[in-house]
Structure formats: structure tokens, C-alpha cells
Amino acid sequence: MGCQEQQLIEKVCDIYDKLSRLENLNPSKQVNSLFAQLVQTCMSQCHVDITELNERDQAMRCKLIKLCGKAEGLLESHFATLIGSHVKPLNHIKIFPYYSNYLKLSQVEFSMLNKICSQVPKHIAFVGSGPLPLTSIILASDHLRTTCFHNFDIDPSANAKAIQLVSSDSELSKRMFFHTADIMNVSSSFKQYEVVSLAALVGMDKEEKARVIKYLSGHMAPGALLLMRSANGARAFLYPVIDPCDLQGFEVLSVFHPRDDVINSVIIARKNSQG
């Protein structure tokens, strides 16, 4: 590993050390500043192969991803409450600090789906939609205006906040549904979805994510599409990486790796026709 890569890893380690010492990860000037530094560092053009990390750095990365997931959940919950306090919440959704990132990523995902799908999907499931389901909202509002979106989250309070955001929009609320469930206990309903989207933070380590993907493989309809968010290079310090070898039961159709300020990679795979 070169000198530049090592410097990047050391900087990430330093930020992790500062984050791990904080009393909590609720949005604050200090928390926001540290995560902004982390994101900026990980979007460097310097490529890091996480498979080459030493044992200490691998352990740090696993812990950092969990910290990032926790902080992201707290940030989304905070802004979902703030936005939801307005009479027309969706008019204020752009105050979320990473809104532009979601706009770009949703455009990427729509473009990828559009090239693969022969017709507009009638039903899409989002697994791990959270309190601020921006991707569902953006896709439903801007790109897939006749599609029904079924949002699954294990946390009832997250769904309550998400419902508050869309309930005042008479058109959108007719196409946005929220289900509180552990995805590993949902079976037959997955057959109705042409597309299942798996949030980056569902499955916070490689083994857990592989278990979720294997479960979906057993319950999605043959020919249905699985859309997954992953990470590449230094961005893999922020999110789990999906390995194609973990996609048993699926055929990988398209892969996108960002080169701008978009953080997540995107993978689309088709459920094999057998089963």
C-alpha cells in the first residue's frame, strides 16, 4: 500500500478515534464537523483496497461503519422531526443537509432501472426506509409518478415520522405505504414487487448483509430486480461493501461507482428464473 493510501487511512483512524470518544452522536456542531471531514476524506481520488487493510484497520473500519450508521439514523430522525413539524412537510425537505446527494443518487438509480425495465414498475419495496425516506419520496415525486412504494422498517417510530412527512400530500400518500416489520419475517408479500431496494445500512457487516440477500433470494419473484447500495474504494470506510459472490440466486446486470460527491455505489441484479 502506497504512502498516499496510508496517509488517508491514518486520517480516517484519527477521525474515528475522535468520534468514538464523543458522549453521543446526536447532530451537533462537533459531530457534524467530524462527519463532514470523514466524508470529504473518503471521497478522495486516492483508491484504497479494503481487502488489503491490516487486522487493526479492518477492525477500525467495522466499528466506524457502525458509528456512521448510528449517526446517520440520528441525523435523519432529527430532520424528519424538524421537517414533519411543518404544515406541508415536503415543501421543506430540502433543508436536509445531504438532500442534493439523494437527488443525484436517485437520478442514477432511476436511469439504471430505466435501461433494464421493459415497463414502469407498479410496485417497489424499500427495505430499511427509515424516518426520512428520501429516495422513495424523490423517485415517487420526480421519476415514477404512477408506481406504489412499500417502505419497510423495523422501527415503528421511524415509520411514524415518515408517515408524518407524506400524509399531507394527497397524491403521494395514496402511493406510499409503510410497514413495520423485521424483513427476515416477511415472506409471501415480496412476490408482488418488481423491484426491491435494499438500503445501504441494512446489514451492517458482510455476514449480516449476505444473510438478508440470501433471504430475499428465497422470497422475491423470479425475474424481479434487487437494487442495492454498496461502497467502493475509500468510501468503504463509510458503508458496507456488497461482494458479487454474496449474490447467489441473482444475476448482476449493472454496477455504478461514483466519481463525484455521490457516496454510494449501486448494484442491480435480477432474481434467477428458477424459484
C-alpha positions as CSV (number, residue, x, y, z in Angstrom):
1,M,0.0,0.0,0.0
2,G,1.4,3.4,-1.1
3,C,2.3,6.4,1.0
4,Q,-0.8,8.4,-0.1
5,E,-3.2,5.5,0.8
6,Q,-1.5,5.1,4.2
7,Q,-2.0,8.8,4.9
8,L,-5.7,8.6,4.1
9,I,-6.1,5.5,6.4
10,E,-4.3,7.3,9.2
11,K,-6.6,10.3,8.8
12,V,-9.6,8.1,8.9
13,C,-8.3,6.4,12.0
14,D,-7.8,9.8,13.6
15,I,-11.3,10.9,12.9
16,Y,-12.7,7.5,14.1
17,D,-10.7,8.0,17.4
18,K,-12.3,11.4,17.9
19,L,-15.8,10.1,17.1
20,S,-15.5,7.1,19.4
21,R,-14.7,9.4,22.3
22,L,-17.8,11.5,21.9
23,E,-20.6,11.2,24.6
24,N,-23.2,10.7,21.8
25,L,-23.6,11.1,18.1
26,N,-26.7,13.4,18.1
27,P,-26.4,16.2,15.5
28,S,-24.2,19.0,16.9
29,K,-21.5,21.3,15.6
30,Q,-18.7,18.9,16.6
31,V,-20.4,15.7,15.4
32,N,-21.4,17.4,12.1
33,S,-17.9,18.7,11.6
34,L,-16.2,15.4,12.2
35,F,-18.5,13.5,9.8
36,A,-18.1,16.2,7.2
37,Q,-14.3,15.7,7.5
38,L,-14.7,11.9,7.2
39,V,-16.9,12.1,4.1
40,Q,-14.5,14.5,2.5
41,T,-11.6,12.3,3.2
42,C,-13.3,9.2,1.9
43,M,-14.3,10.9,-1.4
44,S,-10.6,11.3,-2.2
45,Q,-9.5,10.1,-5.6
46,C,-6.9,8.1,-3.8
47,H,-8.0,4.4,-4.2
48,V,-7.9,2.2,-1.1
49,D,-8.4,-1.5,-1.5
50,I,-10.1,-2.5,1.8
51,T,-9.1,-6.2,1.3
52,E,-5.5,-5.1,1.8
53,L,-6.1,-3.4,5.2
54,N,-4.2,-4.9,8.2
55,E,-6.1,-6.5,11.0
56,R,-6.2,-3.4,13.2
57,D,-7.5,-1.2,10.3
58,Q,-10.1,-3.8,9.4
59,A,-11.4,-3.8,12.9
60,M,-11.5,0.0,13.0
61,R,-13.4,0.1,9.7
62,C,-16.1,-2.3,11.0
63,K,-16.6,-0.1,14.1
64,L,-16.6,3.1,12.1
65,I,-19.3,1.8,9.7
66,K,-21.5,1.1,12.8
67,L,-20.8,4.6,14.2
68,C,-21.7,6.1,10.8
69,G,-24.9,4.1,10.7
70,K,-25.9,5.2,14.1
71,A,-25.1,8.8,13.4
72,E,-27.0,8.7,10.1
73,G,-30.0,7.3,11.8
74,L,-29.9,10.1,14.4
75,L,-29.4,12.8,11.8
76,E,-32.4,11.5,9.7
77,S,-34.6,11.2,12.8
78,H,-33.7,14.8,13.8
79,F,-34.5,16.2,10.4
80,A,-37.6,14.1,10.0
81,T,-39.0,15.6,13.2
82,L,-38.0,19.1,12.1
83,I,-39.4,18.8,8.6
84,G,-42.5,17.0,9.9
85,S,-43.4,19.9,12.2
86,H,-44.4,22.0,9.2
87,V,-48.0,22.0,7.8
88,K,-46.7,20.9,4.4
89,P,-43.5,19.0,5.3
90,L,-42.5,18.1,1.8
91,N,-42.1,21.8,1.0
92,H,-39.2,21.9,3.5
93,I,-37.5,18.6,2.7
94,K,-34.5,20.4,1.0
95,I,-33.2,21.6,4.4
96,F,-31.8,18.1,4.9
97,P,-28.0,18.6,4.5
98,Y,-27.5,15.7,2.1
99,Y,-30.6,16.3,0.0
100,S,-28.6,17.1,-3.1
101,N,-26.7,13.8,-2.7
102,Y,-30.0,11.9,-2.6
103,L,-31.2,13.8,-5.7
104,K,-28.2,12.7,-7.7
105,L,-28.2,9.1,-6.4
106,S,-32.0,8.8,-7.1
107,Q,-31.4,10.0,-10.6
108,V,-28.6,7.4,-11.1
109,E,-30.8,4.6,-9.8
110,F,-33.8,5.7,-11.9
111,S,-31.6,5.8,-15.0
112,M,-30.2,2.3,-14.3
113,L,-33.6,0.9,-13.7
114,N,-35.0,2.6,-16.9
115,K,-32.4,0.9,-19.0
116,I,-33.2,-2.5,-17.6
117,C,-37.0,-2.4,-17.1
118,S,-39.2,-3.0,-20.2
119,Q,-42.1,-1.2,-18.4
120,V,-42.6,1.1,-15.4
121,P,-42.7,-1.0,-12.2
122,K,-46.1,-1.0,-10.5
123,H,-44.8,-1.9,-7.0
124,I,-41.4,-1.2,-5.5
125,A,-40.3,-2.3,-2.0
126,F,-37.8,-0.3,0.0
127,V,-36.1,-2.3,2.8
128,G,-34.8,-0.1,5.6
129,S,-36.5,3.1,4.6
130,G,-36.0,4.9,7.9
131,P,-37.6,8.0,9.3
132,L,-36.7,10.2,6.3
133,P,-37.4,8.0,3.2
134,L,-35.9,10.5,0.7
135,T,-35.2,8.0,-2.1
136,S,-38.8,6.8,-2.1
137,I,-40.1,10.4,-2.0
138,I,-37.8,11.6,-4.8
139,L,-38.5,8.6,-7.1
140,A,-42.3,8.8,-6.5
141,S,-42.4,12.6,-7.0
142,D,-40.0,13.1,-9.8
143,H,-39.5,9.8,-11.7
144,L,-42.0,7.1,-11.1
145,R,-45.3,9.0,-10.7
146,T,-47.6,6.0,-11.1
147,T,-45.6,3.5,-9.0
148,C,-46.6,2.4,-5.5
149,F,-43.8,2.4,-2.9
150,H,-43.9,0.0,0.0
151,N,-41.4,1.1,2.7
152,F,-40.3,-1.4,5.3
153,D,-38.6,-0.6,8.6
154,I,-38.2,-2.5,11.8
155,D,-38.6,0.7,13.9
156,P,-42.2,1.8,14.4
157,S,-41.1,5.4,15.4
158,A,-39.2,5.7,12.1
159,N,-42.3,4.8,10.2
160,A,-44.4,7.2,12.3
161,K,-42.1,10.0,11.4
162,A,-42.0,9.0,7.7
163,I,-45.8,8.9,7.5
164,Q,-46.0,12.4,9.0
165,L,-43.9,13.6,6.1
166,V,-46.1,12.3,3.3
167,S,-49.6,12.3,4.9
168,S,-50.4,15.9,3.9
169,D,-49.7,15.2,0.2
170,S,-52.9,13.8,-1.1
171,E,-51.4,12.3,-4.2
172,L,-48.2,10.9,-2.8
173,S,-49.9,9.4,0.3
174,K,-52.0,7.2,-1.9
175,R,-48.9,5.6,-3.3
176,M,-46.6,5.4,-0.3
177,F,-47.2,2.6,2.2
178,F,-45.3,1.9,5.4
179,H,-44.8,-1.5,7.0
180,T,-43.2,-2.1,10.4
181,A,-41.5,-5.4,10.3
182,D,-38.3,-7.3,10.6
183,I,-37.5,-8.1,6.9
184,M,-36.4,-11.6,7.8
185,N,-40.0,-12.3,8.9
186,V,-41.6,-11.0,5.7
187,S,-42.1,-13.7,3.1
188,S,-45.0,-14.0,0.7
189,S,-45.6,-10.3,0.1
190,F,-42.2,-9.9,-1.7
191,K,-43.5,-11.8,-4.7
192,Q,-45.6,-8.8,-5.7
193,Y,-42.7,-6.4,-6.1
194,E,-41.0,-6.0,-9.5
195,V,-38.1,-4.1,-7.7
196,V,-36.8,-4.5,-4.2
197,S,-34.4,-1.8,-3.0
198,L,-32.0,-2.6,-0.1
199,A,-30.8,0.4,1.9
200,A,-27.0,0.6,2.5
201,L,-27.4,0.3,6.2
202,V,-29.5,-2.9,6.2
203,G,-26.9,-5.5,7.3
204,M,-24.1,-3.5,9.0
205,D,-21.5,-6.2,8.3
206,K,-20.7,-8.5,5.5
207,E,-22.2,-11.6,7.1
208,E,-25.5,-9.9,8.1
209,K,-25.9,-8.3,4.6
210,A,-25.3,-11.7,3.0
211,R,-28.0,-13.3,5.2
212,V,-30.5,-10.6,4.1
213,I,-29.7,-11.0,0.4
214,K,-30.0,-14.8,0.7
215,Y,-33.4,-14.4,2.4
216,L,-34.6,-12.1,-0.3
217,S,-33.4,-14.5,-2.9
218,G,-35.7,-17.1,-1.5
219,H,-38.8,-14.9,-1.4
220,M,-38.6,-12.5,-4.4
221,A,-40.4,-13.3,-7.6
222,P,-38.3,-14.8,-10.4
223,G,-37.2,-12.0,-12.7
224,A,-37.6,-9.3,-10.1
225,L,-34.8,-6.8,-9.6
226,L,-32.8,-6.2,-6.5
227,L,-31.3,-2.7,-6.2
228,M,-28.5,-2.4,-3.6
229,R,-26.3,0.4,-2.3
230,S,-22.7,-0.5,-1.7
231,A,-19.4,1.3,-1.5
232,N,-16.1,1.3,-3.4
233,G,-12.6,2.4,-2.6
234,A,-12.2,4.7,0.4
235,R,-16.0,5.1,0.6
236,A,-16.0,1.6,2.0
237,F,-15.0,3.2,5.4
238,L,-18.5,4.7,5.5
239,Y,-20.7,1.8,4.2
240,P,-20.6,-2.0,3.9
241,V,-19.4,-3.4,0.6
242,I,-21.5,-5.9,-1.3
243,D,-19.4,-8.7,-2.9
244,P,-20.9,-10.2,-6.1
245,C,-20.1,-13.6,-4.7
246,D,-22.8,-12.9,-2.0
247,L,-25.4,-12.5,-4.7
248,Q,-26.2,-16.2,-5.1
249,G,-29.5,-16.6,-6.8
250,F,-29.1,-13.3,-8.7
251,E,-27.6,-12.3,-12.0
252,V,-25.7,-8.9,-11.7
253,L,-27.0,-6.6,-14.5
254,S,-25.5,-3.2,-13.8
255,V,-22.9,-1.6,-11.4
256,F,-22.3,2.1,-10.8
257,H,-19.3,3.6,-8.9
258,P,-19.4,7.3,-8.3
259,R,-16.6,9.7,-9.3
260,D,-18.2,12.9,-7.8
261,D,-19.8,13.8,-4.5
262,V,-22.2,10.8,-4.6
263,I,-21.1,8.4,-1.9
264,N,-22.8,5.1,-2.6
265,S,-22.2,2.6,-5.4
266,V,-25.3,1.0,-6.9
267,I,-25.7,-2.6,-8.0
268,I,-28.8,-4.0,-9.8
269,A,-29.3,-7.8,-10.0
270,R,-32.1,-10.0,-11.4
271,K,-33.5,-12.8,-9.4
272,N,-32.8,-16.0,-11.2
273,S,-35.8,-17.6,-13.0
274,Q,-35.6,-20.8,-11.1
275,G,-37.6,-20.5,-7.9
